[in-house]
Amino acid sequence: MKNVTLQIENYDGAKTVTLEDETSFGRTDAARIVLGDSGLSRLNTSFFRDEEAVFVVDENSTNGTFVNGEKISGAPRQIFDGDQIKIGSETRIRVEIGRQSAVGSPKPEASVGNQPSEDRRPKAEDQKPPTENLKSKTQNPKTAASPLLIIASVGSTLLILFLGIAGFLIVSNYEGDAAKKKPNLKQKIVASAPIPIRVVDPLGGGVPDTLDDLVEAWEVQDAEFEAKDLVEIKTSTDAPQLTVSVANWEEARNLAMGRRNAPVGLVSGVQIPPELGGGIAKQLAIFEKMGITPEKLPKDYAALARMRNANQLVELPLATKYYYLDGIGTSADGSPFISFDGATRLKSPLLINSEDYAVIQALANNYNGQKYDLNDPASRLQMKRRLLRMFHPRAKAFLEELGKAYQEKFNRPLKVTSLTRSLEYQFDLAKDTRNAYRGRTPPHSTGATFDLAYMHMTAEEQTFLMSKLAEYERAGRIDALREVAQTPCIHMFVFP
């Protein structure tokens, strides 16, 4: 395979990264490579290979990813030798893709650093199969190889084949031993995407025994809020606590995320109770024991609206003294409401004369005293985001209790990053995001699951929070998991 290197430059200096399979860049340990650029998002940009092709994808970063000056979004973009990638405030990455020399083929010329990127991409004549070049060179009898040279070539070929087989057997034996310790997670390509997207499917293609090792494939967070994206609830006749101003939300966010006098994130000194282990398998076993099945989970927004009307779920305000919501619902859009089949995962138009449409229309006419227009994309988007802030009443009470304990100790609110998701919303995330959960029973669709961020906390804060959660778990009130890798958070299911 071609050698691919990423030449990285910013104010911290320069470094070179060899791209073997996939890597990511950001400002926190959510990325594989952490860079000192304050303009980067926690997980900013990923690069990956699909055989000889190289791709870059923006991970919903705040300041974006630019390829040769063009901002990219959505599906991954194929990149070529010499392309210039800009991320964050001042980080620049130059892509260098070399070609491995084949026996008998001309030695590739060294790339010139100041040539335009398209001048350094392989030309059509350079892409002839090596066998054609060999054939053209041996057609002249005067230049044909001597018998001795032919014998030497055959001997060398046999030696290479022998060494290759021996190497394969050694590697296979090594991988067999390693698999006993930690099964290998296979990656697959989603062929339906405009450009192939690498995804990890822990329940569709993995081995059940590997689930504890797939923390990074367990959860996914929406992108963080920006104040300009928030829309205040102006009227709330029966729930005045929901009328939180954007200024109040910003105040809560700044207090929660404010500077500490000690290191934060994945730091030493954090005491992790054993109760917060167990991984995915532990929580899925709890769901099975409780009889939580996909058929009992809300399949789409109409189902969430029904649960709201029946007081099975209640809406949380954007911010309180004890917690604030960040990013919940940012992956929603203003498209028309649809009907979703949780079993087949197929979408269909929501018919105007259907019962589901009547439920959505009634809510739009009077959403806590506020009216939304179903023909307006902006109104539909705000309705969807509000429905994604729904939560089980008992889980809400637990969140407030936990937030009060944390606030009294550190005078800061908790940062809540995930709440209730319909199956439609969860599987939409899984379709476009590599580390989203793809199982049949997503925890967040239970309405009693939430995530707390901790990368902004000191070791003392994290230890305090997790010791409280271990206490609650021993009392049989919750199941808690500490997650790392792509989406560091503490994930909790509150027994409803």
N, C-alpha and C positions, 0 to 999 in steps of 0.2 A: 504493500500500500504506500501511497505517497506520504511523505513526511509533512506534517502540518504544524507550524509554530505560530504563536501569537506574541508579537512584540509589543509590550505594554509600556507606556510612558505617562507619568503624571508628576506632580511636584515632589513625590516621594522618591523619584528616580526611575530607573528602567529595569525591567525584568522580562525574561523569556519563558513562555509556557508551551510545552509540547502537548498538542491535542491528540490524545490516543482514542478517546471515545466521546466523552461528554464532560464539560466543566461549566461552572457558573461564576459570575463576579457580582460583588455587592459590598456593602459597608459593614455587614455583620456576619456572624457565623452561619446565618441562613444560607449563605453562598459558600461554595467550596474554596474560592479564592477571595480573601478579604483585602480590599484596597483602601488606602487612606484618602478618600475623596468624599467630602461632606455632601456633595451633590448626588451621590449614589443612593438608591433605595436599598433596603436591607437585602433584598434579592433583586438584582437589577437586570442582568442579561445572561443568557446561556448560549454556549456554542456546542454543537455536536456533529458527529460524522455519520453518514449513511453510506457505507462502502467508501468510494472515492469522493463522494460529494460532501461538502462542508456547509453547515447551516448556522445561522444566528437567529435568536428569538428574543424579543423584549418581554420581560416578566412583569408587565403592567407597572413599569417604573414611573416615578414621578417626573423625572426630567427626560425620559425617553432614551432610545437607542438610535443612532444615526449611521447609516451605511453610505459612505461617500457623500455625506451632507444631506441625505434623504432620511427622514424619520420613518421608522418601520413600526408596524403594529400587527396584531393578529397572528396569522400563520408564519412559520419560520421562513427566513429569506436565505436563499443560497448565496454564498459568497465565494470569491475567487482570489487567486494570488494577487497581492498588491492592494486589495481593498482596504480602506481606512474606516475603522469603526470608532465613533465617539460616544462615550457614556459619562454620566455624572457631570461635574463642572469642568474638569480639565483632563480626564483620562482618555487617552487615544490608544487604539490597538490596531497594529498593522498585521494583516494576514499574509503569511508566507507559506505557499504550497509548492513543495518540490516534487520532482518525478523520480521514481526509483529506476535506475539504469537496468535495462535488460541485456542479456548476453548477445553481443553482436550489434546492438543498437548504438547510435551515436551518443556520445556523452552530452547531457543537456548543458546549455550555457548557463552561467551564473546570472541570476536576475539582477537588474540594475536598480538601485534604490530610488533614483529620481525619475524613472520612467512612469508614464501613466499606467494605471492598473490594467487597462485593457491591452496594452502593448506587451505585458508580461504573461498574459493568459496563453495556454497552449494553442498553437495555430493548427489549422486543418492538416497541413502536411506533417506536423509533428505527431499526429495521432494515428499514423499507420501502424498496424499490428507489427510487432517485432519480426514475425516470420516473413513478412513481405520484404523487409529490409535485408534479411539474411538471404532470401531467394535471389534478390537483384544482385547481390554481391557474389554469388557462386555460379551464375549462369555462364561466365566466361571460362572455358576450359583451361586457359593459361593461368588463371588465378585459382584453380581448384586446389583443395587441400591434398597433401600427400597422404598415402596409406598410413604412414606412421602417425600423422596428425589425427587422422580419423580414428585410429585405434585409441589414441590418448583421449580423444573427446568422448568416445564411448565409455572408456574406463572411468573418466571423471563423472560422467552422467550416472553410471551405476553407483559410484561412491556417494554422490549427492543423494540419490534415492535411498540408499541404505541408511545414511545419517538422518535423513528426513523421517523414515519409518521409526528409527530408534528414538528420535526426539519426540515423535508423536506418542509412542508408548510410554515414555517417561512422563510427559505432561499429563496424559490420560490417567496414569497411576497417581500422580500428584493431586490432580483434580478430584479423583475418587476419594482420596484420603481427606482432602479439604472439605468435600461435600458432607462427610460424616460429621464434621465440626459445624459447618454452616452451609446449608443448601444454597445452590446458586440461583439467583433470581434472573429469569429470562426476560429480556426486553423484546417488544414487538413493535411493528410499524403499523400505524393506522392508515390503511391505504386510501380511505375515503377523503382524507384531508388533501387540500390543494397541494401542499408539500408535506411529505411524511413527517409525522410528529412521533417522537419516541415517548412511550407511556409505560408505566408499570401497573399491571393489573393483579393485585394481591390475591383476589379470590377467583378471578376468571382463569388465570394461567399459572398461578403459583402453587406451592405446596403448602398445605395447612400448617405443617411444622415450622415454616419460615415466618409465620405471621408476627411473632414477637420481634423479629429482626427487621420488619418493614415499617418502622415508625414513620419514616419519611413518606410512605405511601398511604398513610392512615388519614391524614388530615390536610386541609387546604384552607387558607384564609383569603377573604376578599381583600382587594386593595384598600389601603387606608383612606379615610375621608380627607377631603380638603374642604375648608370652610365654605368656599364658593359653591360647592356641590350640595350643600345642605339647604333644605327648604323648611322653614319654621312652620309649625302647626299653629295657625292663628286663632282658631276657635276650638274649644273642647268643652262642651257643656257638661258632660258627665265624667270627664277625666281631666281636670285642670292641670294635673301633674305633667301632662304631655306637652304643654305649651312651654317648651324650653327654647330660649333664644340661641342663635348661633354664637353670640358673645359668651353666654353661659357655658355652652359646650366647649368653646375654645379655652375658657378659664379652667374647666375641669381637666381638659387634655394637657394644658401647660403645667398644671399642678402635678398630675400623674407622671408626666414625662420629664419633669424638671431635673436639673443637674444634681447629682449625688456627690457626697464627699468620699466615696469609695468606689472601686471598680464595679462594673455592672456586667450582666450577661452570663456567659458560660465561664464563670470564675471559680477559683479554688475556694474551699471553705463552705460550700453549699452542702448541707446534710439532707440527703434524699431518703425518706423513709421507704422501707420495703413495700408498704401498702400502695405506693404510687407506681409500682412495676406491674408486670403481668401482661402488658401490651394488649393488642387487639383481641387475642383469643379470650382473654379474661372477660372483656366486656361483651363480646358476642355470646359467650356462654350465659351471661346474666340475662341477655335479651331472650335467649332461647328458653331459659328457665321461667321467665316472666310471661312467656307466650307472646312476645312482641314480634309480629310478622309484617312483611311488606303490605299485606292487605289492610292492616290496621293503621297505616301511616298516611298522612295527607299527601295526595298525589300531585296536586297543583294548587294554584292560588284560590280557586273556588273552594277547595277543601279547607284551606287555611281560613277563609272567610266564614265558612260554616262553623268551624271550631271556635272562632272568635265570637260569633253570634250566640253559641251555646255556652260561653264562658269557660270553655275547656282550655283556651289560651287567652292571655291578656297581653296588651301592648306595653312594652317598656319605653320609658322616656329616653331621649338621647343622652341625658346626663342627670345625675343626682349627686348628693354629697358623698355617696359610697362607691359609685362606679360611673363610667361613661362608656358609650358604644362607639367603636371605631371601625369603619369599613363594612359594617353589616349591610348587605344589599347592594354594594357598589357594582356587582356583576350583573345586576338586573338591567333591563332596558325598557324602552317605552313602546315596544311592539304590542299588538293586540293580545288580549288574554286568549289562551288556548286550552284545549282539553288534553290531558296527559294520561296515558295508560301505563301504570306502574309495572305491569307484568311484561309487556312487549316493549316498553319505552318509546312508543310511537306517539307523535303529536298529531292533533287534528284541529281544524277550526272550531271555535266555540260558537255554536249556532245561537242566533238571537232569541229563538223561541225555546231554548233549552232551560232546564232548571238551574244549571250552573251559571248561565248568563244572568238569569233573574237574581241570583244571590249576589253576583258582582255588581249589577246595576243598582240594587237596593242599597248596598254598602256605599257605592259612589254617590248616591243621592244624599246620604246622611252618615258621614264617617265622623262620629263624635262631634256632630254639628257642622262639619266642613263638607263641602260639595266638590266632587271631582267630575270631570268631563271624560267619558270613555272614548270620545273621538279625538282627544288631545293626547299625544304621546307623553308630554310632560306630566299630565295628570295621571296617566296610567303608570308611569315610572314611580311617582310618589306613592301611589296606592300599593304597588308591589313592595317597595322598600318598607312601608309601614307594616305590611303583612309579614315580612321577614323579621320584624322586631317582636313578633309574638312569642310568648313563653308560657310554660305551665305555671299556674299560680303558686304551687308549692315550691317549684324550682326558683321562682322569683323571690319568694320569702327566704330561701336558703342563700341566694346571691346577696340579698340585702344584709343578712346576718353575717356572712363572711366579709362583705365590704365594710361593715361597721367595725368588726374586729381589726381589720387591716388599717382603717382610717384612724381609729383611736390609738394605734401603735405608731403609725408613721405619718399621720396627717396628710394622706394622699388617697385619692380614689383608685379603684381597680380599673384596668383597661380590659374590656370585654370585646373579643374579636369575632365570635361566632355565636349565633343563637339558633332559632328554628329554621329549618329548610324543608320545603316540599321536595318530593322525589324529583319533580321536574327540574327544580333549581339545582339540586345536588348533582344530578346526572348531566346537566348542562356544564357545571364546573368540571366534572370528570372528563367530559368530551374535549375540553380545551386546555386542561391543566394536567401536567404530568403527575403531580403528587396528590391528586384528589381520590377519595375513597370511591370504589366502584362496586362494592358488594350490594347484596339485595336489601340489606337492612341498615341504611345509613344512620348513625347515632343521632345526628342533628334533626332527623325527621321525626324523632320521638317527641320533640317539643320540650324535653326535660334535660337537654344537653347544652353546655356552653363552654367556651374556651377563654382562658385568661392569658394575656401576654406576660412574660417575665424577663425578657431580655433587657429591659430598662431598669431592672431591680438589682440591688446589691445582694451579696451572699446572705446578709442578715435578713433582708426582706424575703428572699426566696425560702430560706430555712423556716422562717416564721409561718409563711403561707402554707408550705407543704406539711409542716407539723400539725397545723390546724386541720388540714384536709385528711391527714392520716387519722387524726382523732375522730373526725366525722365518719370516715370509712369504717373504723373499728366499731363505731356505734350503729353501723348498718344504714346510714342515711344516704351515702353516695358511693360511687365508684370513680376513682380519680386516676389519671395517667399523666405522667410527665413526658412530654414529647420534645424531641430535639430535631436535628437535621434541617430539612427545608422549612418547616413551620414550627419553631420552638414555641410551645405554649403548655399550659396545664389544662387538660381536657377532663371535664366532669359530667357524669350522668347522675342526676338527682332522682332517687327512687320516688316515683310519683304516687 
